[in-house]
């Protein structure tokens, strides 16, 4: 993964990028600043978790599809087993995805989880056990999206490789067939 920001390219989906960052920033900012303004743990817990849940939903169902062309979900099959499902755009559409949008998507996904980990460490150091619960819920939602989109990206790459292999094998086979049909 290339971590350098693409130069000279504008965001193709600025509104989606804005909302992709908005709920992450809102959840983190509220959690951090609430200690100054709010005395109720229940309010801090509810508002922070609702903002993190909104972020989870927006990333999973909107910005993931628009910014990187990926979508994932989890189903329970008839045997009661959890099954991951992945969707990705076709090869040509993925190649046309805006690099700056993609860069923002992946960086904010990982940085948000890192921020929650740091806040969790601070909660442990300060012996704020109840706040570890808030951080744990928010971190779980962030990690679920990281795992889902990482698996989805790997599945998309595998599909592209399988398609390329199949195309090459098909062309090779047709070339061999045409060569022997001439003889």
C-alpha positions in Angstrom: 0.0 0.0 0.0 1.3 3.4 -1.0 1.2 5.8 2.0 2.2 8.9 0.1 -0.6 11.3 -0.8 -1.3 11.5 -4.6 -0.2 14.9 -5.9 -2.0 17.1 -8.4 -5.3 15.2 -8.2 -8.5 16.6 -6.7 -11.0 14.6 -4.7 -13.5 13.1 -7.1 -16.1 12.8 -4.3 -15.6 15.6 -1.9 -19.0 15.3 -0.1 -18.4 11.6 0.5 -14.9 12.3 1.7 -16.3 15.0 4.1 -18.8 12.6 5.7 -16.2 9.8 5.7 -14.1 12.0 8.0 -16.9 13.9 9.8 -18.3 11.1 12.0 -14.8 9.8 12.9 -13.7 13.3 13.9 -17.0 14.0 15.7 -16.8 10.8 17.8 -13.1 11.4 18.7 -13.6 15.1 19.4 -16.7 14.5 21.5 -15.0 11.8 23.5 -11.9 14.0 24.1 -13.7 17.3 24.8 -16.6 15.9 26.8 -14.4 15.6 29.9 -14.3 19.4 29.9 -18.0 20.1 29.4 -20.1 17.0 30.4 -20.3 15.4 33.9 -22.4 12.4 32.9 -20.7 9.2 31.8 -24.0 8.0 30.3 -24.2 11.0 28.0 -20.6 10.6 27.0 -21.1 6.9 26.4 -24.3 7.3 24.4 -23.3 10.2 22.2 -19.8 8.8 21.5 -21.1 5.4 20.6 -23.9 6.8 18.4 -21.3 8.9 16.5 -19.0 5.9 16.1 -22.0 3.8 15.0 -22.9 6.4 12.4 -19.3 6.4 11.2 -19.3 2.6 11.0 -22.5 2.7 8.9 -21.3 5.5 6.6 -18.0 3.8 6.0 -19.4 0.3 5.5 -22.4 1.2 3.3 -21.5 4.5 1.6 -17.9 5.7 1.5 -16.4 2.3 1.1 -18.4 1.8 -2.1 -17.9 5.3 -3.5 -14.3 6.0 -2.5 -12.7 2.5 -3.0 -15.3 0.5 -4.8 -15.6 -2.1 -2.1 -18.5 -3.4 0.0 -18.7 -6.1 2.6 -21.2 -7.7 5.0 -21.5 -10.8 7.1 -24.3 -13.4 7.0 -25.2 -16.4 9.0 -25.8 -19.5 6.7 -28.2 -22.4 7.3 -25.6 -24.2 9.4 -25.3 -21.2 11.7 -21.8 -20.3 10.5 -20.7 -16.7 9.9 -20.0 -16.1 6.2 -18.2 -13.0 4.9 -19.6 -11.6 1.7 -17.7 -9.2 -0.6 -18.5 -7.0 -3.5 -16.1 -4.9 -5.6 -16.4 -3.0 -8.8 -15.2 -4.6 -12.1 -11.5 -4.3 -13.0 -11.9 -1.3 -15.3 -14.0 0.7 -12.7 -11.4 -0.1 -10.0 -8.6 1.1 -12.2 -10.5 4.4 -12.6 -11.0 5.0 -8.8 -9.6 8.3 -7.6 -6.3 7.8 -5.9 -6.8 10.7 -3.5 -10.2 9.4 -2.4 -8.7 6.0 -1.9 -5.7 7.5 0.1 -8.1 9.4 2.4 -10.3 6.3 2.9 -7.5 4.0 4.0 -5.5 6.5 6.0 -8.5 7.7 8.0 -9.6 4.1 8.6 -6.3 3.1 10.2 -5.6 6.4 12.0 -9.0 6.4 13.7 -8.3 2.9 15.1 -4.9 4.1 16.2 -6.5 7.1 18.0 -8.9 4.9 19.8 -6.1 2.6 20.9 -4.1 5.6 22.3 -7.2 6.9 24.1 -7.7 3.4 25.5 -4.2 3.4 26.9 -4.8 6.7 28.5 -8.0 5.4 30.1 -6.0 2.4 31.5 -3.2 4.6 32.8 -5.8 6.9 34.5 -7.7 3.9 35.9 -11.0 5.0 34.2 -12.5 1.6 33.7 -15.9 2.8 32.5 -14.2 4.9 29.8 -12.4 1.7 28.6 -15.9 0.4 27.7 -16.6 3.5 25.5 -13.2 3.1 23.8 -13.7 -0.6 23.4 -17.0 -0.2 21.6 -15.6 2.5 19.3 -12.4 0.5 18.6 -14.5 -2.6 17.9 -16.5 -0.7 15.2 -13.3 0.7 13.7 -11.6 -2.7 13.6 -14.6 -4.4 12.1 -14.5 -2.0 9.2 -10.7 -2.5 8.9 -11.0 -6.2 8.8 -14.0 -6.2 6.4 -12.4 -3.8 3.9 -9.0 -5.5 4.1 -10.6 -8.9 3.4 -12.7 -7.3 0.7 -9.6 -5.7 -1.0 -7.7 -9.0 -0.8 -10.8 -10.8 -2.4 -10.9 -8.1 -5.1 -7.2 -8.6 -5.9 -7.7 -12.4 -6.0 -10.7 -12.0 -8.4 -8.6 -9.7 -10.7 -5.7 -12.3 -10.6 -8.1 -15.1 -11.3 -9.7 -13.2 -14.2 -6.2 -12.4 -15.6 -5.1 -16.0 -15.3 -8.4 -17.2 -16.9 -8.1 -14.7 -19.7 -4.4 -15.6 -20.4 -5.2 -19.3 -20.3 -8.2 -18.8 -22.6 -6.2 -16.8 -25.1 -3.3 -19.3 -25.0 -5.7 -22.1 -25.5 -7.4 -20.4 -28.5 -3.9 -19.6 -30.0 -2.9 -23.3 -29.7 -6.2 -24.5 -31.1 -5.9 -22.1 -34.1 -2.3 -23.1 -34.7 -3.2 -26.8 -34.8 -6.3 -26.2 -36.9 -4.2 -24.5 -39.6 -1.9 -27.6 -39.8 
